[in-house]
């Protein structure tokens, strides 16, 4: 019996180590969970733009998503939905010139902060 082929990329590995669901990662990068699933399986092409967005959300370099042998960051207990991570993602996206996506993540940040305020 032949061993299973290696995955086409390391998105799932980094996502799981970060403790993120497909839905949480999808929200951060502006795609649907099914699109994340297709990227993880190699059923959808991984462009430079998507690699940058995913790397920003996962806290790694874009190349880390493709390179075997580069250790994924250990789970830190900080989830992507935390206000600090969302704030950092907005800054990174703005620096990369992705203003429309930064605005979407900023709206998500505002929603999270409102939820936290209502529950306290």
Secondary structure, DSSP 8 states (H G I E B T S, - for coil): -------SSSHHHHHHHTT--HHHHHHHHTS-HHHHHHHHHTSS---HHHHHHHHHHHTS-GGGGT-TT-------S--TTSHHHHHHHHHHHHHTT-HHHHHHHHHHHHHHHHHHHHH-
